[in-house]
Amino acid sequence: MDRIEPPVSFYFKLSVADSSGISSSDVYFQEVSGIGGEVAVEEFREGGSNNTVYALPGNISFPNLVCKRGLAPWGSDLISWCFDTFSASGNKVVLKNIVVKLLNRDSQSTSYMTWNLYDAFPVKWSVSEFNAMESRIAVETLEFKYSRIKVEH
């Protein structure tokens, strides 16, 4: 019987595409988290019956996609999208789709699994603290909200 090796989490690729399908080119990250979903559960007790509790599915929610990397140079497409969103007058927010691919360990050109995150927009951008007493790379963190997810193998 062949042994199935679980995938490794350090071969991944992230891309961002606008509604026309044009992808952003500066999407290299050291860490990505927040892929998932949760169904809220509402409990309902049947009248007159103390020992029966029904669980009914409620709204579906998704966590923020959190992406961390070394501070990108000014003028990158991704950072421009973030700053355009944060400074948007009249709440004009441009939605884009984010694709995260977990790549195969033997051939990084093929994906083990793909997550398509739809209608994403930036909700937070931050830079790590600066400290003259430590030798660390400046890291920026980007967070995105998305409305639905589709998983592909």
C-alpha positions in Angstrom: 0.0 0.0 0.0 1.4 3.4 -1.0 1.9 5.9 1.8 0.2 9.2 1.2 2.4 12.2 2.3 0.5 15.2 3.6 1.1 18.4 1.8 3.6 20.9 3.1 2.5 24.4 3.9 5.5 26.4 2.7 4.9 26.0 -1.1 2.1 28.4 -1.8 1.2 31.1 -4.3 -1.2 34.0 -4.0 -2.7 36.0 -6.8 -5.1 38.9 -7.0 -7.3 39.5 -10.0 -9.7 42.3 -10.8 -13.0 41.8 -12.6 -11.3 41.7 -16.0 -9.1 38.9 -14.8 -5.8 40.9 -14.8 -3.6 39.6 -12.0 -1.3 41.6 -9.7 2.3 40.7 -9.9 3.7 41.5 -6.5 1.9 39.0 -4.3 4.8 37.2 -2.6 4.1 36.5 1.1 5.9 34.7 3.9 2.7 33.8 5.6 -1.0 33.6 4.7 -3.8 32.7 7.2 -7.5 33.1 7.4 -8.8 30.6 4.9 -11.9 29.1 6.3 -15.6 29.5 7.1 -18.1 29.1 9.9 -21.8 28.5 10.0 -23.6 30.1 12.9 -25.8 27.8 14.8 -29.1 28.8 16.3 -30.6 26.6 19.0 -34.4 26.1 19.1 -36.2 24.3 21.9 -39.4 22.6 21.1 -42.3 23.9 23.3 -43.2 21.5 26.1 -40.2 19.3 25.6 -37.2 20.0 27.9 -35.0 17.3 26.5 -35.0 18.2 22.8 -32.8 21.0 21.3 -32.7 21.5 17.6 -29.7 23.1 15.9 -30.5 25.2 12.9 -27.9 26.6 10.5 -27.6 30.4 10.5 -25.4 32.8 8.6 -22.1 31.9 7.1 -19.1 34.0 8.0 -15.5 34.0 6.9 -12.4 35.2 8.8 -10.1 37.9 7.4 -7.4 36.7 5.0 -4.2 37.8 6.7 -1.0 38.1 4.5 2.5 39.0 5.9 5.6 39.8 4.0 8.6 42.0 3.9 7.7 45.7 3.4 7.0 46.1 -0.3 8.4 49.0 -2.4 6.2 52.0 -2.8 4.1 51.8 -6.0 3.2 48.1 -6.0 -0.2 47.3 -7.5 -1.3 45.6 -4.3 -0.4 48.4 -2.0 -1.9 50.9 -4.4 -5.2 49.0 -4.2 -5.0 49.1 -0.4 -4.3 52.8 -0.2 -7.0 53.6 -2.8 -9.5 51.7 -0.7 -8.5 53.4 2.5 -8.6 56.9 1.0 -11.7 56.2 -1.1 -14.1 59.2 -1.1 -17.7 58.2 -1.2 -16.8 54.7 0.0 -15.8 53.5 -3.5 -14.3 50.1 -2.8 -12.9 48.0 -5.7 -13.6 44.3 -5.2 -11.1 41.7 -6.5 -10.8 38.0 -6.3 -7.9 36.4 -4.4 -6.6 32.9 -5.3 -4.4 31.0 -2.9 -2.8 27.8 -4.2 -1.1 25.2 -2.1 1.6 23.8 -4.4 2.7 20.1 -4.7 6.0 19.5 -3.0 7.4 17.5 -6.0 6.3 20.0 -8.7 5.7 23.5 -7.5 4.1 24.2 -10.9 1.0 22.2 -10.0 -1.4 22.8 -7.2 -2.4 20.4 -4.5 -5.5 22.6 -3.6 -6.8 26.0 -4.6 -9.0 28.4 -2.7 -10.8 31.1 -4.6 -11.8 34.0 -2.4 -14.4 36.2 -4.1 -15.3 39.9 -3.7 -12.3 40.6 -1.5 -11.2 44.1 -0.4 -8.5 45.4 2.0 -9.7 46.1 5.5 -6.3 46.6 7.3 -2.7 47.4 6.5 0.0 47.7 9.2 3.8 47.7 9.4 5.8 46.0 12.2 7.4 48.1 14.8 10.8 49.6 14.2 13.4 48.9 16.8 17.1 50.0 16.6 18.1 47.3 19.2 17.0 44.4 17.0 18.1 43.2 13.6 14.8 42.3 11.9 13.1 42.8 8.5 10.3 45.3 8.4 7.1 43.3 7.9 3.8 44.5 6.5 0.5 42.8 7.2 -2.4 43.1 4.9 -5.9 41.9 5.8 -8.7 41.3 3.3 -12.4 40.6 3.8 -14.0 38.2 1.3 -17.7 37.2 0.8 -17.5 33.6 -0.4 -15.0 30.8 -1.0 -14.7 28.0 -3.6 -12.3 25.1 -3.0 -10.8 23.2 -5.9 -8.5 20.1 -6.0 
